[in-house]
Amino acid sequence: MPEQKTINWRDTRTGYTPYSTPLLLAAEHGNTSVVRLLLVQPTIELDQVSYNGRPPLSYAAENGHEEIVGLLLNRGAYTEAFPHPCLIPLAYASENGHARIVEKLLQTQKVNVESRDWEENIPLLIATRGGHDAVVRLLLRVPAIDPGCQNNLGRSPLFLASESDYSQVVRLLTETKAVDRRPGC
């Protein structure tokens, strides 16, 4: 069996990501068989972060690696971010339109759906900005999410969808009763 220092080893010599571990790299690149092999190791550090503070789950969610997201969640991966709340897997999956991953993350009931990025965008705003109607539909079903919220520029989901001509997202938003009824969120 590999020793802990080997299985969680960081290659600081590479120019790729100076603090990558085998699990981080496999999760980011969608190497499911490698992730499976690593996850059975008792000493694997499931939530060890990259040089920029992102855990393996964040990379898998961003890149649409649904099976890896499921494996990491089943093993108990932390669904929030270190050290910045804007780096949560839910935000990355929302930004890239990965609806099935968003659904998996929401099902854990361990994600902060109101976590904000540097511009004060919550995942709903992020999905709207990208025109990802399937993700917007999922997020609008979450009672804790205010569909009339705004970012630090005062832009609401309806504003962002209208500005970018995302008619399907506009339709979803206008069907809700709470859109733009109060300032901020």
C-alpha positions in Angstrom: 0.0 0.0 0.0 1.4 3.5 -0.9 2.4 5.7 2.0 0.4 8.8 2.8 3.2 11.1 1.6 3.3 9.3 -1.7 -0.4 9.2 -2.4 -0.9 12.9 -1.5 2.5 14.0 -3.0 2.6 17.4 -4.6 4.9 18.0 -7.6 6.4 21.4 -7.0 8.7 21.1 -10.0 6.1 21.3 -12.7 5.0 24.5 -14.2 1.4 23.2 -14.6 0.0 23.7 -11.2 2.8 23.8 -8.6 0.8 22.2 -5.8 -1.2 19.5 -7.7 -1.8 16.1 -6.2 -2.6 13.0 -8.1 -6.3 13.2 -7.0 -6.5 16.9 -8.1 -5.1 16.2 -11.5 -7.2 13.1 -12.1 -10.4 14.9 -11.0 -9.6 17.9 -13.2 -8.9 15.9 -16.3 -11.7 13.4 -15.9 -9.6 10.4 -15.3 -12.3 8.3 -13.6 -10.4 5.1 -13.3 -7.5 6.9 -11.6 -9.9 8.7 -9.2 -11.4 5.3 -8.3 -8.0 3.8 -7.6 -7.0 6.8 -5.4 -10.2 6.9 -3.5 -9.8 3.4 -2.1 -6.5 4.4 -0.5 -7.2 4.9 3.3 -4.8 7.8 3.5 -6.0 9.8 0.6 -6.6 13.5 1.4 -10.0 14.0 -0.3 -10.2 17.7 0.2 -6.5 18.7 -0.3 -6.6 21.9 -2.3 -4.6 23.2 -5.2 -2.3 26.2 -5.2 -5.4 28.5 -5.6 -7.5 26.9 -2.9 -9.7 24.6 -4.9 -10.4 21.0 -3.9 -10.7 18.1 -6.4 -14.6 18.4 -6.3 -14.3 21.9 -7.6 -12.3 20.9 -10.7 -14.5 17.9 -11.5 -17.6 20.1 -11.2 -16.1 22.8 -13.4 -15.1 20.4 -16.1 -18.4 18.4 -16.2 -17.0 15.2 -14.9 -20.2 13.9 -13.5 -19.1 10.4 -12.5 -16.1 11.8 -10.6 -18.3 14.4 -8.8 -20.5 11.5 -7.7 -17.5 9.4 -6.5 -16.2 12.4 -4.5 -19.6 13.2 -3.0 -20.1 9.6 -2.0 -16.8 9.5 -0.3 -17.7 12.7 1.7 -16.0 15.5 -0.2 -16.5 18.9 1.3 -18.9 20.9 -0.9 -17.8 24.4 0.1 -14.6 26.2 -0.7 -11.2 26.9 0.9 -10.6 29.7 1.6 -12.9 31.7 -0.7 -16.6 31.0 -0.8 -16.7 32.1 -4.5 -14.7 28.9 -5.4 -17.5 26.5 -4.6 -18.2 23.6 -6.9 -21.8 24.8 -7.3 -20.6 28.1 -8.8 -18.3 26.4 -11.2 -20.9 23.9 -12.4 -23.4 26.7 -12.7 -21.0 28.8 -14.8 -20.4 26.0 -17.2 -24.0 24.8 -17.5 -23.5 21.4 -16.0 -27.1 20.8 -14.9 -26.7 17.2 -13.7 -23.8 18.1 -11.5 -25.7 21.1 -10.1 -28.5 18.7 -9.3 -26.1 16.3 -7.6 -24.6 19.1 -5.5 -28.1 20.4 -4.5 -29.2 16.9 -3.5 -26.5 16.8 -0.8 -28.2 19.8 0.9 -24.7 20.8 2.0 -24.1 23.6 -0.5 -24.4 27.3 0.2 -26.7 28.4 -2.6 -26.2 32.0 -1.7 -22.4 31.9 -1.8 -21.0 34.9 -3.6 -18.1 35.5 -5.9 -16.0 38.7 -6.2 -18.8 40.6 -7.9 -21.3 39.3 -5.4 -22.9 36.9 -7.9 -24.6 33.9 -6.4 -24.8 30.7 -8.5 -28.2 31.8 -10.0 -26.7 35.0 -11.3 -23.7 33.0 -12.6 -25.9 30.5 -14.5 -28.1 33.3 -15.8 -25.1 35.2 -17.1 -24.1 32.2 -19.1 -27.7 31.5 -20.4 -27.8 28.1 -18.8 -31.5 27.6 -18.7 -31.4 24.0 -17.3 -29.3 25.2 -14.4 -31.4 28.2 -13.8 -34.5 26.0 -13.7 -32.9 23.8 -11.0 -31.7 26.7 -8.9 -35.1 28.4 -9.1 -36.6 25.4 -7.3 -34.5 26.0 -4.3 -36.5 28.0 -1.7 -33.5 29.7 -0.2 -32.6 31.4 -3.5 -34.1 34.8 -4.2 -34.8 35.1 -7.9 -34.7 38.9 -7.6 -31.2 39.1 -6.1 -28.6 41.5 -7.4 -24.8 41.5 -7.6 -22.6 44.5 -6.5 -23.4 46.2 -9.8 -27.1 46.1 -9.2 -27.8 43.5 -11.9 -30.4 40.9 -11.3 -30.9 37.6 -13.0 -33.6 39.1 -15.2 -31.4 42.0 -16.1 -28.5 39.7 -17.1 -30.7 37.4 -19.1 -32.4 40.3 -20.9 -29.1 42.0 -21.6 -27.7 38.9 -23.3 -30.9 37.9 -25.1 -31.4 34.6 -23.3 -35.1 34.4 -23.9 -35.6 30.9 -22.4 -33.9 32.2 -19.1 -36.1 35.3 -19.2 -39.2 33.1 -19.5 -38.1 31.0 -16.5 -37.5 34.1 -14.4 -40.7 35.9 -15.3 -42.7 32.8 -14.4 -41.5 33.2 -10.8 -43.5 35.6 -8.5 -40.5 37.1 -6.7 -38.4 38.5 -9.6 -37.0 41.9 -8.9 -39.5 42.8 -6.1 -36.9 44.0 -3.7 -33.5 45.6 -3.9 -30.5 43.3 -3.2 -30.7 39.9 -1.8 
